[in-house]
Amino acid sequence: MKLLKQLNGFDQFGCILVLCSQLAVGQSAPATPPAGQKTAQTPRTAEEKNSLDRALLDAVEYDNRSEVRQLLAEGGDPNAHDEHGVTALMKSAEDMDAELARTLIVAGADVNAHDAVGMTALLTAADDGSPDVLRLLLARRADVSARDANGWNAVIFAADAHRADLVRLLLGAKADCLAQDKIGISALMLAAAGDDASTAEALLNAAAAADKLVAAKRRPSAPSQLRLMVDAHDQRGWTALHHAAVRGAERTVRQLLQRGADPNAGQGTGPTPLLLAAESGDPGAVEALLAHKADPNAPGANGITPLIQAADAGNAGVVQLLLGQGAEPNAAARDGRTALMEAGAGGYTEIVHMLLEKGAEPNARMANGASVLARASARPQNEAVIELLKKAGAR
């Protein structure tokens, strides 16, 4: 009986041990949380936090997605930024990594944070970035009106990168297609300067669509968005057409003229698009401007006409076009220089011949007294031009 009691006591003690072991199993450490989910952290020193944030920024910069998830789980700040204010999300946008950007946003990254020069993740993505990152940021309500320190919005950045696809995405999100920076540069001007017909078309179509919407709402007093876009000018007084003309961007010159751009913009105050195109030397751009009634004799602020400009640059094809459209061969700039003087001084025999045939005066003089022949004689090995001028009576 005593032994039975002892056995019964042992059984009871064993049951208690089994029960305790089961309780211990039930109280084991919780499973590792999903990636990106923070665990309870002991308070960190400022130095430890900074070290963790630096590691997170490095991991983002090197596209180490697993390391980013791990650091976020350890308490890394999704809004960590470097000494210039560039955040982890901005770095992921620059790297065009949509998955990494999504991970940071889910962890709490501020999509509208900006750095020391006003850049945001959206502006970074618009600057020749990824359509996927841009869509993600727009879906998370990134501010499409944000501008950097120079006044560039996302549309201007995308246009400067010649990314018509990004421009269309931004316009679809109601980004301002008429925005101009601190010196008056617009997205259309940048597209025109790069002869980027696709981006220019996206911008022009957006403005035209806005005009149709206004017309449908019967608001006749509202200004035309298309008119505002093509007539906008920068601090120099240059429109998008000026920017296309100075680069000899024939495609965009024709495109802008078809949308109503003024071929004589700037006349009386500065250079006209034709004056700039005459210097660039693209006959197609000059021909398009002349076909839309650009004035072949409109001078710039210093009195230089398109013909003088083309002769000075040695653009024989342009000189021929201008003379054929009524350019005055004896027009003089404020200092008295003429097209013949510039062609002779440059040694452009073909242009000298064309100008003389059109009645250019071989004995014209500058305000300082310099003659056509004197300027031509100052150029070494210019015998052919000098002979032509002398045959025409130059003295």
Order of alpha helices (4+ residues) and beta strands (2+ residues): alpha-alpha-alpha-alpha-alpha-alpha-alpha-alpha-alpha-alpha-alpha-alpha-alpha-alpha-alpha-alpha-alpha-alpha-alpha-alpha-alpha-alpha
